[in-house]
Amino acid sequence: MTAEPDAARIAAAVLAVPGVAGLHGGRFGEIATLVPPRRVVGVRVRDDDITIALTARYPLVAADVAAQVRAAAGVRGRPVHVVIADLTDQPAQDKEKVS
C-alpha cells in the first residue's frame, strides 16, 4: 500500500519548475484538493489519478513543461494529468508560497 500523495508537497514542487508561473484552479476552481483547514488550488488528488493545472511562462514547449511537472510531482502508481490552463509572458518573480 502506498501513502496518499500530499497535495501541498506536489504544489510546492511544481511551483519550483522553471517554466511554471503559478498554479491554476480551472475555470470554476474545480482543480483543488481539500486539506483541512484549506484548499490546495491547482492540484486535484483523486483515488484514480492526479490533475495539476498551471499557468506556464511563454515561450514554452508544452510537452517539456508537462514532463518536468510530472517528474517534480514525484507520484508513483497513478496517472498524473498536466493541464496548461493559461500562459503568461511576465518574467519570473517570487512565486506564490503554498501555505
N, C-alpha and C positions, 0 to 999 in steps of 0.2 A: 504494500500500500504506500503510495507517495503522498507527501504533505500537500495540502491545498496551496496553490500559488498565492503569493502575497501581492495583492494589487498595488499597495503603496510602494513596495520594493520594485515592482515592474515599472511603475510610473517614473520613479527616480532614475532607474537605469535607462529608460527610453529618453528621458529629458537630457541625458548625458551624450546621446548620439549627435554628432556634429551637424547633420542635416535636418535635425528636428528643432523647430522653433517653439513648439508647445504641444500640449495635449488638446484634444477637441472632443466635446461631448456629443457630437452629432447634431442633426437638425433640431431635435426635440430634447436633447440632453439624455438620450436613452443609452448612450455608451458610458456606463459608470458602474462602479461596484460599491455597495453599501458596506462600509467598515465602521460600525458604530463607534463614535457618535458622528461620523462624517461620511461623505461620498468621495470616492476617488474617481474623478472625471477623466474620461479618455481611455479607461481600462475596464473592460467588462469580463469578469471571470464567471464562467458557467461550468456546469458539470462536463459538458462535451467539448468545449472549446474556449478560446480566449480571443477577444477582439480588442485591438489597440487602434484608436483613432488619433490622428495628429495633424498638426499644421507643419508643413515642410518648408524649408528655405529654398527658393528658386535661385539659380538653376539647379536641377537635380536629375538624376536617373532614378526613376521611381523604384525599379527592381532592386537597385543597390541600397536605397534607403530602407526598403522593406526588409531586405536580408539583414542589414545592420540592426534594425529594430528587433527582429526575431532573435538574433544572436544575443543582443543585450537583455532581452526579456528572460532568457535562460530557462524557458519552460520545456519540460520533457513530458511526453506521454499524451499530449493532446494538441490539436492544431492551433496555431496562432495566426489569426487573420489581421492583416495590417491595412487600415483604411487611411489613405491620404485625403483628408476631408477638406483641406484648404492649403493655399500656398501664400507665401509672403516673400517679398524681396528685401525686407528690412534686414540690416546687418545683425549679427549675433549680439545679444545683450545678456544681462543676467537673467537666467531663465527662472520662471516662477517656481518657488520652492513647494514641494509636496509636504504638507503638514499633517 
